Amino acid sequence: MSTILGIHTNLTGGSSAEDAKMTGGHAWITVHKNGNVDYYGLWPDQHPDVIDNGPGSDVRRGMEKHDYAADSRYYALSAEQEKVLNRHLNISVKWRYTHNCSSWATEIVRKVTTENVKANEPIIAFVETPRQLGMSIRRLEAKLPSTLAKPVPLKPQLAKPSSSFSSRRAAN
């Protein structure tokens, strides 16, 4: 069985009531392999549900196991993409207002699959939110729906610089 990467949010904007929750909610990723699922999210040490791990990574494993996802998108991964994913899951990351659960989850998906799932909040510059992530997932799902059973098909990794780019660079 191939590995499947999921990106999830528990809040989708659109109504005025949901817009009031602009900076609320949570985003995370899942990794499905051989019938097992692992949950990963970025959480600040100051969050009441988190044990402060000091200088350790703020990427937490398993905290979202019982969360409900309002919106999700799934991707089939190649062996090479799985290596990229594992490499990024082992990088120590710190939570910040400008690098939060939404920005971390979208960054992982972009680096692994090359798809740009956006979470940029237009009202608050330089902040990404679960609300915007949910709306982005819905737009992508409207074009190409995905489920765990039928994920977005494999995509090639980021292409290496083309020979013309390499040639131009070498000529300079």
Secondary structure, DSSP 8 states (H G I E B T S, - for coil): --EEEEEEES----SHHHHTTTT---EEEEEEETTEEEEEEE--TTSTTS---TTS-SEEESTTTT---SEEEEEEE-HHHHHHHHHHHTS----BTTB-HHHHHHHHHHHHH------B-SSSTT-B-HHHHHHHHHHHHHHS---SSS-B----------HHHHHHHHH-
